[in-house]
Amino acid sequence: MSKKYVVGLLVLFAVIATSATFAFWASGITGDDSTESINVSIGQGDVVSTTVTLNVTDDQERTLVPAGFEDEPTTYNTTTFTFEVDWDGTGAEGATGTLTVTIEGLTLGALSDAEIEGMFTITINPDDTAITAGTSLTVTVTVLFANEPVDQAMYTVVANGSLSLDIKFNVV
């Protein structure tokens, strides 16, 4: 026999012997599994501080007199203030709230709130509305000098005086 033929037979025999041995010892393969437990810490929400910023313009810088006594363009019975209300806060973007606008105090000399309210009508538009954090909302406050003072003493306090309004802008 030739040398090449003998070498070929030996190689063939080695392959057959190895395959048979492997098949004999690894007659089947099974999988395995392993389990590991992990913990994920969960935090809590913090309080987000927001700010309400106001930019006010007096749309009509006017001297007011009681209704019926106007002498335009010198005196008027009404004036309007426009407020741009900006509600902002880091972490609050997109949150919605309710803006409430209220008159917290009126001052005109030594007159009581009831005496002032008897002469002036104050209208807030809008006085209660939805607002989204990161946006602004326009609010107008209109002051109407509806009724004249009831007597000379009240007239003396009101004439050439200055009406002060404390307006509270609150978002909840």
C-alpha distance (Angstrom), angle and dihedral (degrees) to the residues before:
residue distance angle dihedral
M1 . . .
S2 3.60 . .
K3 3.71 123.1 .
K4 3.80 92.4 -122.0
Y5 3.77 90.5 52.9
V6 3.81 92.1 52.0
V7 3.82 92.2 48.2
G8 3.81 90.1 49.6
L9 3.80 91.7 51.7
L10 3.81 91.5 49.2
V11 3.79 91.8 51.1
L12 3.81 90.8 48.0
F13 3.80 91.2 49.3
A14 3.85 91.0 49.5
V15 3.83 91.6 52.1
I16 3.80 93.1 48.2
A17 3.80 92.6 46.8
T18 3.82 93.0 49.1
S19 3.81 93.3 47.7
A20 3.75 93.2 48.8
T21 3.79 92.2 47.6
F22 3.84 92.4 48.7
A23 3.77 92.2 47.9
F24 3.76 90.3 48.7
W25 3.81 95.6 51.8
A26 3.87 98.0 37.2
S27 3.76 99.9 42.2
G28 3.82 89.0 155.4
I29 3.80 139.7 0.0
T30 3.79 121.9 -138.4
G31 3.80 127.0 -166.6
D32 3.78 127.8 -123.8
D33 3.79 134.7 -147.8
S34 3.75 138.3 -154.0
T35 3.81 131.5 -163.8
E36 3.79 127.1 -152.8
S37 3.81 126.5 -177.1
I38 3.78 120.0 -145.3
N39 3.79 131.7 -178.5
V40 3.79 124.5 -140.6
S41 3.80 116.2 -159.4
I42 3.79 115.2 -135.3
G43 3.79 119.6 -156.6
Q44 3.77 130.6 -155.1
G45 3.77 132.6 -116.8
D46 3.77 117.3 -94.7
V47 3.75 126.6 -142.8
V48 3.78 109.7 -89.3
S49 3.77 114.7 -144.5
T50 3.76 115.7 -141.8
T51 3.77 133.0 -173.9
V52 3.76 133.0 -145.0
T53 3.79 110.9 -147.9
L54 3.79 121.1 -166.9
N55 3.75 129.6 -156.8
V56 3.79 110.5 -175.0
T57 3.75 130.4 -168.4
D58 3.76 126.9 -176.4
D59 3.77 98.7 -134.3
Q60 3.75 91.4 -164.2
E61 3.79 117.7 25.1
R62 3.75 95.0 -155.9
T63 3.76 140.9 160.6
L64 3.79 107.3 -125.9
V65 3.78 128.2 -140.4
P66 3.81 128.6 171.4
A67 3.82 117.6 -75.9
G68 3.78 110.1 -84.3
F69 3.83 94.5 31.5
E70 3.84 98.2 74.6
D71 3.78 118.8 134.9
E72 3.81 103.1 -173.2
P73 3.00 131.0 -128.6
T74 3.81 88.8 24.4
T75 3.81 102.6 43.8
Y76 3.79 134.2 16.7
N77 3.79 137.1 -177.4
T78 3.83 95.7 -132.9
T79 3.79 141.7 40.3
T80 3.80 132.3 -177.6
F81 3.79 131.3 -147.1
T82 3.81 121.3 -161.6
F83 3.81 120.9 -151.2
E84 3.79 124.6 -166.1
V85 3.80 103.3 -153.7
D86 3.82 113.8 -159.1
W87 3.81 117.5 -169.2
D88 3.81 113.7 -165.7
G89 3.78 140.9 158.0
T90 3.78 136.4 154.8
G91 3.78 106.9 -107.5
A92 3.80 93.1 18.6
E93 3.80 97.6 82.4
G94 3.79 110.5 139.8
A95 3.82 94.6 11.7
T96 3.78 115.3 134.5
G97 3.75 126.1 -139.2
T98 3.76 141.2 165.6
L99 3.79 118.9 -102.6
T100 3.77 113.8 -147.9
V101 3.81 120.7 -172.0
T102 3.80 118.6 -165.0
I103 3.78 137.8 168.1
E104 3.80 106.1 -116.6
G105 3.77 98.7 179.7
L106 3.78 145.1 0.1
T107 3.77 125.2 -154.9
L108 3.78 128.1 -173.8
G109 3.78 112.1 152.8
A110 3.80 110.7 -65.0
L111 3.82 94.8 -31.4
S112 3.79 119.7 129.3
D113 3.80 122.3 -118.7
A114 3.81 89.1 -107.8
E115 3.83 91.7 54.1
I116 3.81 91.3 48.4
E117 3.81 92.4 46.1
G118 3.81 88.4 51.2
M119 3.81 89.7 62.2
F120 3.82 104.3 31.0
T121 3.80 132.1 53.0
I122 3.80 114.6 -158.3
T123 3.79 119.3 -163.5
I124 3.81 123.9 -170.0
N125 3.79 118.2 -162.5
P126 2.95 114.5 -142.1
D127 3.79 100.4 9.9
D128 3.81 97.1 173.2
T129 3.79 123.2 22.0
A130 3.82 146.2 139.2
I131 3.80 118.5 -90.5
T132 3.80 131.2 -176.8
A133 3.81 121.1 -140.8
G134 3.78 110.6 -106.3
T135 3.79 93.7 31.1
S136 3.77 136.0 89.1
L137 3.77 132.8 -128.9
T138 3.80 130.1 -158.7
V139 3.80 117.9 -129.0
T140 3.80 124.2 -178.5
V141 3.79 126.2 -157.5
T142 3.78 115.8 -162.4
V143 3.80 121.1 -165.3
L144 3.80 116.3 -160.7
F145 3.81 120.5 -170.4
A146 3.81 90.9 -146.0
N147 3.81 103.9 165.3
E148 3.77 133.6 29.2
P149 3.82 121.4 -121.6
V150 3.80 113.4 -77.1
D151 3.82 96.4 -129.8
Q152 3.81 145.2 5.8
A153 3.83 93.5 -92.3
M154 3.81 91.5 55.6
Y155 3.82 90.8 44.0
T156 3.82 89.7 54.6
V157 3.83 90.3 55.6
V158 3.82 95.0 43.7
A159 3.83 101.2 41.6
N160 3.82 110.2 98.1
G161 3.81 88.4 -5.9
S162 3.76 131.0 130.3
L163 3.79 126.5 -119.8
S164 3.82 112.9 -144.9
L165 3.78 121.6 -162.1
D166 3.80 125.2 -166.1
I167 3.79 105.3 -153.1
K168 3.79 120.5 -169.7
F169 3.82 119.8 -152.0
N170 3.80 110.1 -165.5
V171 3.81 129.8 178.2
V172 3.80 120.0 -164.0
